[in-house]
């Protein structure tokens, strides 16, 4: 059965809350989707304007454990060296005992280097069946919302999670939506968005990700579009096109995996897809390919800069 959702635009035509209740009672929705209010695509002017950023995760092998002196400060220096105006910082590579003083020093360092903190990334699983674990991840997300707010980030990447073994889809999604709504509302109080990423689990396909997005009510929620993460589809570009109108951040990978088969990404196609969907904002190179990052990233940065110049010409 086709999944059904009610957007704000067609709510009246569907009979309002009474109509929703009657539809559910009549069993018009599947056990994997209930009718609910939907977030509409963002109302933005065309064409979208894209700016280049670099994700700290691209240098994960160096930043994990501060190998060879790599830390967030050196990463910001690296962005400046490459002429990349934005840096996406990842919570995994901050000190375990992050202090406000550290965050203020990093913020000042970014300002002196002329590098904008374009976003942040955290790890979480809001689909877990253990309420205590979900609550722990919710509180951790709120903590990092506060921290990234100090740094001036406007977007934080979050995950949904995976369906626990033995749990129903509906129960899993309902639990995830409740958590996303709570952290989204908290982010909105700080003037920030949380970008729910297409990242395996219940968001391995656009359908699952959009079901969650269509059921949340928080104004602090959008999508973090990761160009390389639709790996079970024959046409990942088509899935990206479905989620792009809801994007509040974008991450670019240099590889795609249609039906799980690795191939080089058509980066101009991804960039056009974003621009044509009216997305304006940062596109962060998140490098994960096999070539050593310090050798590959400068080359890919130059390629992306040229593609962006071509789009503006």
N, C-alpha and C positions, 0 to 999 in steps of 0.2 A: 504494500500500500504506500502511496506517495505521502511523505511527511507533510504536515500542514502547519503553518504558522500564520499569525495575524499581525500585520504591521500596523503602525499608527494610522497610515493612510486608508487602510481598508477595514479598520475596526468597526466603523459605523455600519458599513454595508453587510457585515457579518452578524449584526444583531447585538453587539455589545457583550457585556458580561453574561447576560442571560443566555445569549446564543452560544457562547463558549461552554457554559455549564451544560446546556442541552446537548451540544455536540459530543462532549465527553461522555455524558450519560448514555448517549446512543451508540457509543463505541466507534465514533467516526475517526478516531486517531489510533495509530498503531501503538504497541506496547513499548516502542522505542522513541516515541515523540508525542508530547501533549501540546495542544494549542496554547499559545501564550503571546503576550506582547512581544514585539520584535524591535530590536534596534534597527532603525533605517540606515541605509548607507549615508555617510557624511555628505552634507551639502557643501561642496567646494567648487570654486571656479576652475574651468579648464583653460589651458592645459595645466597639469601639475608641474610644480617646480621642484627639482631634485637636487640635493646637496650631498657631497660625499663624506662619509665617516669611515672609521676603521674599528672593528670590534676587537676588544682585548682578547677574546677567546681565540683569535687567529694566532696568538703567541702563547697559547696555553702551556706548551711544554717548557717554555722559559719562565713564565710568570708563576707557575705552580712551584712553590718552594723557593722562589726568588733565585733561580739559577742564573749564574753569571751576572748577578746584580740587577736582574730585571724586577721591577715593581711598577706600581701604577704611575709613579712620577717619571720613570724612564720610558714607560709606554707613551705617555703624553709627549715627551721629548721626541720619541720616534714618529709620532703623528706630525709634529711640527717639521721634523727633518724631511718627511715625505711630501710636505705641502698639503696634507689632509686637514681640513679645517675642523673636523669633528672626531671625537673619541667616544666610543661606547664602552663603558667600564663594567666589568663583571665582578659580582660580589665574591666569587670563589677566590679571587686573588688579592683581596684586601687582608690586612693583618687580622688575626683572630680577635684581638682586643681593640677594635676600631673605636677611636675617641672623636669627640667633636673637634678637638684641636687638630687631629690628623686630617679630618675632612676639610676644615678651613684652610689648612696648609695646601692640600691638594687643589682646592678650588682656586686659591691664589696662584698656584703654580700654573694651572690651566690658563688663567687670565694673562699671566706674563708671557706665556707661549702663544697666545692668540688661538687657543684650541677650545672649542665648545664641548662640554659634556652633553652629548646628544641623547644619551639614554643609559639605562642600567639593566642588568640582568641578574635574576635570582633563580634558585632552584626550589621547586615545591611540587607537591602532589595533592591536589584537592579532591581526588577521587578515592582516596584511601577509605576503607570501611571502619577504621578505628577513629572514633570522634576525637580522642585525645591527640592523635597524630595530625589530624586535619587542623585542629585548634592550634597546635604548635606551629604548623606552616603558615596559618593565618597571622599569628602574632609575629612570626619572623618576617613575613611580607610587610606588615605595618612598620616594623623597625627599619627595614630597608627603604621603605617609602620616605620615612623621616630623614634617613641618611642621604638618599639621592636628592631630596629636596634641598638640603644644604649645599650640595654640589651644583644645583641649578638644572638638573635633568628634568625634562618634561614627560618622559616616557620610561616605563620599566617593563621589561619582558617577563611574562610569567607563563607557566605551563598549566595544563589542565590535569593530566595524569593518565593513569591506565585503569581499565575496568578490573576490579578485583575478581579473582576466580570464585565462581559460585554466586556472584552478585548480579542482579538484573541490570540491564542497560538503564532503565528508567530510574532506578534507585541511585546508580552511580552518577548519572547526569544531574539529578536533582540535588545531590550532595555537592557536586562541583559548582553548580549554578549558585547555590546559597553562599558558598565560600567566595566565589568570584564577585558576587554582589557586595558582600561585606567589605572586601579589600578594595573594590572599585569605589565604593562610597567614601572610604577613608582616603584614597588617593585624590578624589575630587576635592576634598577639603584642603589639600595642599596644591591645588591647581595642576594636578598631574593626571596622565592617562596610564592605565595598565594595558599592555598589548598582549593578548592571549595568542600564543604561538601555535602554528600548525607543527606539532612536534610529536608525532607518533601517538600511541595510546588511543584515547577516544578522539583525538584530533588528527589521526593519520590520514583522513580524507576530509575534503572540504565540507561534506555533508555533516559530519559529526561536529566539527568546529562551528559551523554556522548554526547548528541546533542550539549549542550553548549560547552563542552570541544573540540569537533570537529570543532566548528566554531570560537573559539577564535584564535588569531594570536600571542598573547603575549608569549614571552619566560619565563615569570615569573609566569605562571599558571600551576597548577597540581591539583590533587584531595586529599582532606582530607578524608580518608576512615574511616567512623564510623561504627563499626561492628554491632551495634544494631539498626540502623536507617532504614533498609528496612523492613517495617512492613505491606506492602500490597501484598507481594509476598509469594507464597507457599514454595519457596526455596531461602531464603535470601543469603545463602552461594554461590549459583550460580550467584546472582547479584554482590556480593562482588568480585567474581572471574573476572567479567567483568571489574570492575573499578580498581582493584589492580594494573595492569600494569602502570597506570597513577598516582599512589599515591606518594605524597611527604611528607605525614604524616599519621599516623594511630592512631585511638583512639579505645580502647577496652572496651566494656561493658560486664558485666557478664551474661546478659540476651539477648535472641533473641526473635523475635516476628513473626514467620511465620504465614501468614494470620491473623496477629494481635493477635495471641494467645501466651501468655507469656510462655517461657521455658528457662531453663538454657542453656547458650551458650556452644558450644563445642570449648573451647578456643584453644586446640592444633590444631584443624582443621583450625581455623582462622589464627593462627600463621604460619602453614604450607602453607596455601593459599598465605599469604604475601611473605614468603620466596621463594616459588616456582615461584612466579610471578616476582622474582628478586628485590623485594623491600628491600632496605637496609636503616635502619634509626630507628627512635624512635617509640615505641608503647606505647602510654599513656593510663594507666588505667583511664577511666572516669566512676566513680562509681555512679550509679543511682538507685540501688536496695533498698528494703525496710529496711533491717537491718541498724541500726545506723552506719554511716560511720566510726567513730573512733573505732568501734568494728569490722567492716567487712573489712576495707581496709587493715590492717596488714595481715589478713589471705589471702586475694586475692593477695597481693604483693608476699607472700611466694609461693603461687601456681604458679604465673606467672614466678617467678624466676626459679622454678624447671622446668617448661615447656621449658623455654629458655635454661637452662642447658642441658636438654634432647636433644634439637635440635642441640646443639653444640657438643654433645658427639659422 
